[in-house]
Amino acid sequence: MVRFALNLLTTFLFILLFLPLKAQDSCTIEVSLLTCSPGEELYSTFGHSAFRVKDHSMGSDIIFNYGTFDFDDPGFYKKFVRGKLLYFVSVQDFYGFKEDYRMEGRGIIEQKIELSCTDKQSLYRALRTNIKEENKYYKYDFLYDNCSTRLKDILKKAAGTQVEFHNILPTPLPTFRDMIHIYLDSGGKYWSKLGIDMLLGNRIDKIPSNEQAMFLPDFLMKGFDSAFIDGKAIVTDKQVILNRRIEIDSSFNLLRPIVITSLLLLVVWIIQFSKRKWAPGFLRVFDRVFFFLLGALGCLMLFMWFGTDHIGCSNNFNLLWAIPFHLPIAFLLNSKKEWVRKYFLVGAGWYFILFFIWSLLPQGMNSAFVPLVILAFMRSIVRYKKTS
C-alpha cells in the first residue's frame, strides 16, 4: 500500500513538473521576420520585409508578403498616379521566395521571433485571416501603411502583452525625407530623388517617432532587434540567409541633376551675351519652352496635391518656383501688353527674393532647383525688357 502511494505520488509530481514544460515546447509554429536588401529597380530601392511562418505540424514553410500589387490591372498606371492603387497580402513558398531574391542578387536576413505559443498561434491566425479575399486588400501609403508597418502592427496586436521598442533613431534626428534620401543616394538614384523632392511636400519633413521610423525595412529590423516583451528580447536568433551580390555604383557622374541644371544655367548665360546672329532666335524659343515647362510642372504639383490621394504631395513649396501661371504666359512672351511686362517684372522680383530665402523654407528643397530659380530670375528680367 505504501509502495502504491509512493508510485502515485511520483506519477503526480512527474505530471505536475514536466508536462507544462513539454506543452510549452510542443508549439509547432516558428515565426521569423525577413528583411531583404535593396534592389536596382526604383520600387525595390528601400528593401522589403515579410513574415516567414514554419508550421511543423503541417510541414509548411510560407512567406506572408504585404507588398504585392497587380501589374496586369488595366487601370494600374491611372490608379498608381492617383494614389488609389490597392496593395494586397500574398503567400509564397519560402524556397520560391528565396530563389527570386537569389536571382536578383539581393540579400535576406532572418530574425527568429520568440513569442509564447499562444501569441504565435494568434499571429498565425491573424495572418491567415488577412489573406482571405475580403481582407487582403489595403490602400498603400509609403510612410504610414506599407509592407513593413503592417508587420509591426500585426505583431503588436497578436502579442498578449505590450511590445516595447527601444530607441532606434540616430542623432541628430532625421526627417522622413532624410531617411528616404539615404537610400536614394546609396542607390545612385539621383533623378528619382529629384522627382520625389519635386512632388512630395513638407509633410515628409517632419521627424518620425521611433515606431514611425519602421516604415523602412532596415529600421523595422532594428526595431525588432530592440523589441522586448516583459523584459525579454523577442529576437532570439539572427542569421544571413542570402548575401547581397549586387553592388550599385553611386560614384559622382556628370549626369546628376545638379550638374545638368548648372550647365543649363551656364550655357544660357553665355548665349545671352553672345553676338551670334542665331542667339536671339534661340533664346526666344528657349524662353517659350522654359516657362512652359515651369508652368506645366506647377500644374502637375497642383494635381498631385488636390487631385490624388497621395497625402505626401500636399503643402508643396516647390510651387514657389514652378509657378502654374507660367504655362499660359509662355504663349504671350512677345506680347506688348503692359500687364505681361509687369508680370515678368514681378516674377523677377519674386525669384530674387526666393533665392535668398531658399534655405529658410519649411521644406527640404533639392539643390538642383537652385540654378532653375536663378535662370528664371535672369530670363524674367530679359522678358521684362523685351516687352517694354
C-alpha positions in Angstrom: 0.0 0.0 0.0 2.8 2.4 0.8 4.6 1.5 -2.4 1.4 2.2 -4.3 1.1 5.5 -2.7 4.7 6.4 -3.4 4.2 5.4 -7.1 1.1 7.5 -7.3 2.8 10.5 -5.7 5.8 10.1 -8.1 3.4 10.0 -11.1 1.6 13.1 -9.9 4.8 15.0 -9.5 6.0 14.0 -12.9 2.8 15.3 -14.4 3.0 18.5 -12.4 6.6 19.3 -13.2 7.3 18.0 -16.6 4.1 18.2 -18.6 3.9 22.0 -18.6 7.4 22.2 -19.9 6.6 19.7 -22.6 3.5 21.6 -23.5 5.4 24.8 -23.8 7.9 23.2 -26.1 5.3 21.5 -28.2 4.4 24.6 -30.2 4.9 23.6 -33.8 5.0 27.2 -35.2 8.1 29.2 -35.9 7.8 32.9 -36.9 10.6 35.0 -38.5 11.0 38.4 -39.9 12.8 38.5 -43.2 14.5 41.7 -44.3 15.5 41.9 -47.9 18.2 44.3 -49.2 17.5 47.0 -51.8 17.4 46.1 -55.5 18.2 48.0 -58.7 14.6 48.9 -59.6 13.0 52.0 -58.0 10.3 50.1 -56.3 12.9 47.9 -54.6 15.2 50.8 -53.6 14.2 50.7 -50.0 14.3 46.9 -49.5 11.4 44.7 -48.4 10.0 43.0 -45.3 8.0 39.8 -44.9 7.0 37.2 -42.3 8.1 33.6 -42.6 6.0 31.1 -40.8 7.0 27.4 -40.4 4.3 25.1 -39.3 6.0 21.8 -38.5 2.7 20.0 -37.9 1.6 20.8 -41.5 5.1 20.6 -43.0 4.6 24.1 -44.4 7.1 27.0 -44.8 5.5 30.0 -46.3 6.0 33.8 -46.7 3.3 36.4 -45.9 4.0 39.4 -48.2 2.2 42.7 -47.7 3.9 44.4 -50.6 2.1 42.8 -53.6 0.4 44.7 -56.4 -1.1 43.7 -59.7 0.8 45.0 -62.8 -1.8 43.4 -65.0 -4.6 45.6 -63.7 -5.8 47.5 -66.8 -6.1 50.7 -64.7 -2.7 50.2 -63.0 -1.0 53.4 -64.0 -4.1 55.6 -63.5 -4.6 54.1 -60.0 -0.9 54.4 -59.2 -0.7 58.1 -60.2 -3.9 59.0 -58.3 -2.9 57.1 -55.2 -5.8 54.6 -55.4 -3.7 51.5 -56.2 -4.6 48.7 -53.8 -1.8 46.5 -52.4 -2.6 43.1 -51.0 -1.3 40.3 -48.9 0.1 37.3 -50.8 1.6 34.0 -49.7 4.5 32.2 -51.3 6.6 29.1 -50.6 9.8 30.1 -48.8 12.1 28.4 -51.2 10.5 30.1 -54.2 10.8 33.4 -52.4 14.4 32.8 -51.6 15.1 31.8 -55.2 13.6 35.0 -56.5 15.9 37.1 -54.4 18.9 35.0 -55.2 18.2 35.6 -58.9 18.1 39.4 -58.3 21.3 39.3 -56.3 19.6 40.7 -53.2 20.3 39.6 -49.6 17.9 38.3 -47.0 18.4 38.5 -43.2 16.2 36.4 -40.9 15.3 37.2 -37.3 13.6 34.5 -35.4 10.8 35.9 -33.2 10.4 34.4 -29.7 6.7 34.6 -28.6 4.6 32.4 -26.4 2.9 29.5 -28.2 -0.4 31.3 -27.7 0.9 34.5 -29.3 2.4 32.6 -32.2 -0.9 31.0 -32.9 -2.6 34.3 -32.6 -0.2 35.9 -35.1 -0.5 33.0 -37.5 -4.3 33.1 -37.2 -4.3 36.9 -37.9 -2.0 36.4 -41.0 -4.3 33.7 -42.4 -7.3 35.9 -41.8 -5.6 38.7 -43.7 -5.0 36.6 -46.9 -8.7 36.0 -47.3 -10.1 37.7 -50.4 -12.3 40.1 -48.4 -9.4 41.1 -46.1 -6.2 41.1 -48.2 -6.5 44.5 -50.0 -5.4 47.8 -48.5 -4.6 51.3 -49.7 -0.9 51.6 -49.6 0.8 54.6 -48.0 4.6 54.7 -48.3 5.1 56.4 -44.9 2.4 55.1 -42.7 0.9 51.9 -44.2 3.2 49.7 -46.1 4.8 46.2 -46.2 6.9 47.0 -43.1 4.4 48.9 -40.9 1.8 46.2 -41.4 4.2 43.6 -39.9 4.9 45.7 -36.9 1.2 46.4 -36.3 0.1 42.9 -36.6 2.8 41.6 -34.2 1.7 44.2 -31.6 -1.9 43.1 -31.9 -1.1 39.4 -31.7 1.2 39.7 -28.7 -0.7 39.0 -25.5 1.3 41.7 -23.7 2.6 45.1 -24.8 5.6 45.1 -27.1 8.3 47.7 -26.1 10.5 49.1 -28.8 13.7 50.8 -27.6 15.0 53.8 -29.5 16.4 53.1 -32.9 16.6 56.7 -34.2 20.1 58.1 -34.9 21.2 61.5 -33.8 20.7 64.1 -35.0 17.1 63.1 -35.5 16.4 62.7 -39.2 13.2 63.6 -41.0 11.3 61.2 -43.3 12.9 63.0 -46.2 16.4 62.5 -44.8 15.7 58.8 -44.3 14.5 58.4 -47.9 17.5 60.3 -49.2 19.9 57.8 -47.6 18.6 55.0 -49.8 18.2 57.1 -53.0 21.8 58.4 -52.6 23.3 55.0 -51.8 21.4 53.5 -54.8 22.7 56.2 -57.2 19.0 57.2 -58.0 19.6 60.9 -58.1 16.9 61.6 -60.7 14.4 59.6 -58.7 15.4 61.7 -55.7 14.8 64.9 -57.8 11.3 63.7 -58.7 10.5 62.7 -55.2 11.7 66.1 -53.8 9.7 67.9 -56.5 6.4 66.1 -55.9 6.4 65.4 -52.2 5.6 68.4 -50.0 6.6 69.4 -46.5 4.6 66.6 -44.8 7.7 64.4 -45.2 9.9 66.9 -43.5 8.7 66.0 -40.0 10.7 63.9 -37.7 9.2 60.4 -37.3 8.5 58.8 -34.0 10.5 55.8 -33.1 7.8 53.4 -34.4 7.1 55.6 -37.5 10.7 55.2 -38.5 10.0 51.5 -39.0 8.3 52.3 -42.3 11.7 51.3 -43.8 12.6 47.6 -43.7 16.1 48.2 -42.3 14.6 50.2 -39.5 11.9 47.6 -38.9 14.7 45.1 -38.5 16.4 47.4 -36.0 13.1 47.8 -34.2 12.7 44.1 -33.8 16.2 43.8 -32.5 15.3 46.4 -29.9 11.9 44.9 -29.0 11.1 43.4 -25.7 8.1 41.7 -24.1 8.1 41.6 -20.3 11.8 42.5 -20.3 12.7 39.7 -22.7 14.0 40.3 -26.2 11.7 38.9 -28.9 14.5 38.2 -31.4 16.4 35.1 -30.2 18.4 34.4 -33.4 19.6 36.4 -36.4 21.2 34.9 -39.5 22.0 35.8 -43.1 20.1 33.5 -45.5 21.4 35.2 -48.6 24.3 37.5 -49.1 23.8 40.5 -51.3 25.6 40.2 -54.6 24.7 43.3 -56.5 26.7 46.5 -56.0 25.2 49.8 -57.1 27.6 52.4 -58.3 26.8 55.7 -56.6 30.0 57.5 -57.5 30.0 61.0 -58.9 29.0 61.4 -62.6 28.1 64.2 -64.9 24.5 63.1 -65.3 23.5 64.2 -61.8 20.6 66.8 -61.8 22.7 69.5 -60.1 25.3 69.2 -62.9 22.7 69.3 -65.7 20.8 72.3 -64.3 24.0 74.2 -63.6 25.3 73.5 -67.1 22.0 74.7 -68.5 22.3 78.0 -66.5 25.9 78.5 -67.7 25.1 77.8 -71.3 22.1 80.2 -71.4 24.1 82.8 -69.6 26.8 82.6 -72.2 24.4 82.7 -75.1 22.6 85.6 -73.6 25.7 87.8 -74.1 26.6 86.2 -77.4 26.8 88.4 -80.6 25.9 85.5 -82.9 23.0 86.0 -85.2 21.3 82.9 -84.1 21.4 83.7 -80.4 18.2 85.9 -80.2 16.2 83.4 -82.0 17.5 80.5 -79.9 16.6 82.4 -76.7 13.1 83.2 -77.8 12.5 79.5 -78.4 14.2 78.7 -75.1 12.1 81.1 -73.1 8.9 79.8 -74.5 9.9 76.2 -73.7 11.4 77.1 -70.3 8.4 79.0 -68.9 6.0 76.5 -70.4 7.8 73.6 -68.6 7.9 75.6 -65.3 4.2 76.2 -65.6 3.5 72.6 -66.6 5.4 71.3 -63.6 3.5 73.6 -61.3 0.2 72.3 -62.7 1.4 68.7 -62.1 2.2 69.6 -58.5 -1.2 71.1 -58.0 -2.8 68.0 -59.5 -0.8 65.7 -57.2 -1.8 67.8 -54.2 -5.5 68.2 -54.9 -6.3 65.6 -57.5 -4.9 62.5 -55.9 -4.9 60.6 -52.6 -1.2 61.0 -52.1 -1.1 62.7 -48.7 2.6 63.3 -49.0 2.1 65.5 -52.1 0.3 68.3 -50.2 1.8 71.5 -48.9 4.4 71.6 -51.7 6.6 74.6 -51.5 8.1 73.9 -54.9 5.1 75.8 -56.3 7.0 78.9 -55.3 9.4 78.4 -58.3 7.3 76.2 -60.6 4.5 78.7 -61.0 1.4 77.4 -62.8 0.7 80.8 -64.3 3.8 80.5 -66.4 2.0 77.9 -68.6 -0.3 80.4 -70.4 2.3 83.2 -70.2 4.6 81.1 -72.3 2.4 81.8 -75.3 2.4 85.5 -74.6 6.2 86.2 -74.5 6.1 88.5 -77.4 3.1 90.5 -76.3 3.5 94.2 -75.8 0.7 94.4 -73.3 1.5 96.3 -70.1 0.3 93.5 -67.8 2.6 91.0 -69.4 5.5 93.3 -68.9 4.6 93.8 -65.2 4.1 90.0 -64.8 7.8 89.4 -65.7 8.9 92.3 -63.5 7.0 90.9 -60.5 8.3 87.4 -61.4 11.9 88.6 -61.5 11.5 90.3 -58.1 9.9 87.2 -56.6 12.7 84.8 -57.9 15.3 87.3 -56.5 13.6 87.0 -53.0 13.2 83.3 -53.3 16.9 82.7 -53.9 17.7 84.4 -50.6 15.0 82.7 -48.5 15.6 79.3 -50.1 17.3 77.7 -47.1 14.6 79.1 -44.8 11.6 77.4 -46.5 9.9 74.8 -44.3 10.6 72.0 -46.8 13.7 70.2 -47.9 14.4 71.7 -51.3 16.5 69.9 -53.8 19.7 71.9 -54.6 19.3 71.1 -58.3 16.4 73.5 -58.5 18.5 76.5 -57.4 20.0 77.0 -60.9 16.5 77.0 -62.3 15.5 79.7 -59.9 18.5 81.8 -61.0 17.7 81.1 -64.6 14.0 82.1 -64.1 15.1 85.4 -62.5 17.6 86.1 -65.3 15.1 85.4 -68.1 12.3 87.2 -66.4 14.4 90.4 -66.4 15.1 89.9 -70.1 11.5 89.3 -71.0 10.5 92.4 -69.0 12.9 94.5 -71.0 11.8 92.9 -74.3 8.2 93.7 -73.7 8.8 97.3 -72.7 
